Amino acid sequence: MTLKTNARIAGVTFLFYIAVTITSLTLFSRATGGEGVAAQLASIAQHATDLRLTIPLNLLANLSALVLAVTLYAITRGQDRDLAMLALTCRVAEGIAGMDVSKTLGLLWLATGTEGPAHDAGAASVLGAYFLKMEGSFSASATFFALGSTIFSWLLLRGRMIPAGLAWLGVVASILLVVCLPVQLAGLLGQADWFGTVTRLMWFPMLLFEVALALWLIFKGVAEPQAANVTGTGNP
């Protein structure tokens, strides 16, 4: 495919990825509303359909990560094939790491089941707390996302393939996540979940960048990379 085609596919996929992710998080938040594990499990029982819908939405988001891995690699490989391949690998790892649906299925089982731990209030509370914590927290996929985004943004900047200001926004937003995600996971920067204030502040620059980049790719495309570095990497 041409650069223009890959750019348009990437742009549409960015917007689709953002839409399904926000929708999934909104449904998850609504389904798990309440104070305490017992209240949250009761809420899930009442909004089981909302939680079930997050499963296909998350799988679509993971598929989007794989599409972006391929299209962004195709766009940037002429600038530096090795770095582009590393970024592609990170985005593929992002998509694969996020495909585990066992936590969501576990919550549904605890909230709606009638056998085993689902029927034991104490066991359900312990398992529910674990599944809720794991489901609402960052996974390895977020870190792989941040690393891949950093590299792709740098290649777009170095190749002058998009406006410099937009590319710099991507680099800075990506590095912010690369630095902050491990710190937050260690418990040193607020609670490591998708719904906290610190988390929203961390991700807002990335959201701004990806929406702006998506629109640029759809309507403007990308320029041919300048001063491509292909030394030792073969033909791009």
Buried (B, 14 or more C-beta within 10 A) or exposed (E): EEBEEBBBBBBBBBBBBBBBBEBBBEBBEEBBBBEEBEEBBBBBBEBBEBBBBBBEBBBBBBBBBBBBBBBBBBBBBBBBBBBBBBBBBBBBBBBBBBEBBEBBBBBBBBBBBEEEBBEEEEEBBBBBBBBBBBBBBBBBBBBBBBBBBBBBBBBBBBBBBBBEEBBBBBBBBBBBBBEBBBEBBEEEBBBBBBEBEBBEEBBEBBBBBBEBBBEBBBEEBBBEBEEBBBEEBEEB
